[in-house]
Amino acid sequence: MLPMAYRVRWQLVGRSGQPLDSGCIGEGFCAYGDAVAAVVEFLRPYPEVSRCPTESYWLARRSVDADLAVWVWVERHEIEEATGAISGSWMSSGETSIQTPTLV
């Protein structure tokens, strides 16, 4: 089995779900627990946080009535053991190919 690297991504969205901005938290993480710790720290200032277990993301707002929200999720990436090179692209939930991203 190949070791995994994790990346934490965020996306700022408007009330209608329209994407406004996005980015990554940190440079990437070797352990899933470290990635989740980064998510927890990122979400700390938000009083309204919920988790969508079926879609594997967190949703945070400054208040229930806020017009803006941020979605945060962890992506994993396989790394080749011998060279440490990254193989494939970041994976998102529901995809089975190594070439597609997976949310965790």
Buried (B, 14 or more C-beta within 10 A) or exposed (E): EEEBBBBBBBBBBEEEEEEEEEEEBEEBBEEBEEBBEBBEEBBEEBEBBEEEEEEBBBBBBBEEEBEEBBBBBBBBBBBEEEEEEEEBBBBBBEEEEEEBBBBB
